Amino acid sequence: MAGTSSHLFDEARYPIAWRFNAADCALSADDKQRVVLFDQAASQALWDRFIPVPCLITELPSLFQCHEKTTLDFARRAESSLFFERRLSPESDLLWLFWGRRCAVQVPRDIFIKCWDDFFYPSDENTALVMPGSAEVIFSFEENFFYGQFVRPMAAPL
């Protein structure tokens, strides 16, 4: 398998790319080639399609029904990945992850579960993982993760 530094993303085009270009990113070069980053305009269009509010955290009570809240340990990647393994439907081959309205990525389920902590950071406050074709969503606020459903109808899968 290729080294992690042999596939770098353009940080000028994709502001969130620093996460995947960082020395501590665990994604292999092969994994990175399966991740699709979107520029700001495309990210905003996708956010508007999947998440019907400008800011997730401020709108949560009217938008989201929480089924589970858990705290994940970023230092224990494998143990914490079980939360995602349990909650992400095997039928959802591709997932959409949003860091607010301006940065989005499409990521295969297997890559996300393996390296979930390269996508979520402990300081995140407006990050959402959406399963296309489903109302299910996982979002985080710092180390707290919330699994549930949007209570408003969501967009059809792309």
Buried (B, 14 or more C-beta within 10 A) or exposed (E): EEEBEEBEBEEEEBBBBEBBBEEEBEBBBEBBEBBEBBBBEEBBEBBEBBBBBEEBEEEBEEBBEEEEEEEBEEEEBEEBBEBBEEBBEEEBEBBBBBBBBBBBBBBBBBBBBBBBBBBBBEEBBBBBBBBBBBBBBBBBBEBEBBBBBBEEEBBEEE
